[in-house]
Amino acid sequence: MNAVLLMMGGSGTRFGADIPKQYILVNDRPVFSYILEKYNQLACVDRIIIVSHKDWIDYVREQAELISADKLYAVVPGGDTRSESVKNGLICASEFLRPEDVVLMHDATHPYVDGEGTAEVIEAVKQYGGA
């Protein structure tokens, strides 16, 4: 099984906007929804966990429903630090992952998903133990 942790627990203070950049609207959709939609469409991705700032969890769930993100397993709150946010996502993933499974992490402030590249990273992890 291959899972993606979509990391978006930050508050975006350096960006200088009123809201974190992952929630900025582009063509009437938040940036993160494009990333979620792409991962949801990839055959090599089985489940997605979103690690969101706690104040945005309901909004994230609403947006995921709008794009029918059926691979979305959970939306979990981020922590006070990046490390704590990753830990929260991995704890959630431990509910279904086995040792041979692959976990990918994607920062939602980088709104590009390369489907072929994602499949190549997954294969590299399987072959070398990490990529």
Buried (B, 14 or more C-beta within 10 A) or exposed (E): EBBBBBBBBBEBEEBEEEBBBBBBEEEEBBBBBBBBBBBBEBEBBBBBBBBBBEEBBEBBBEBBEEBEBEBBBBBBBBBEEBEBBBBBBBEBBEEBBEEEBBBBBBBBBEBEBEBEEBBEBBEEBEEEEEE
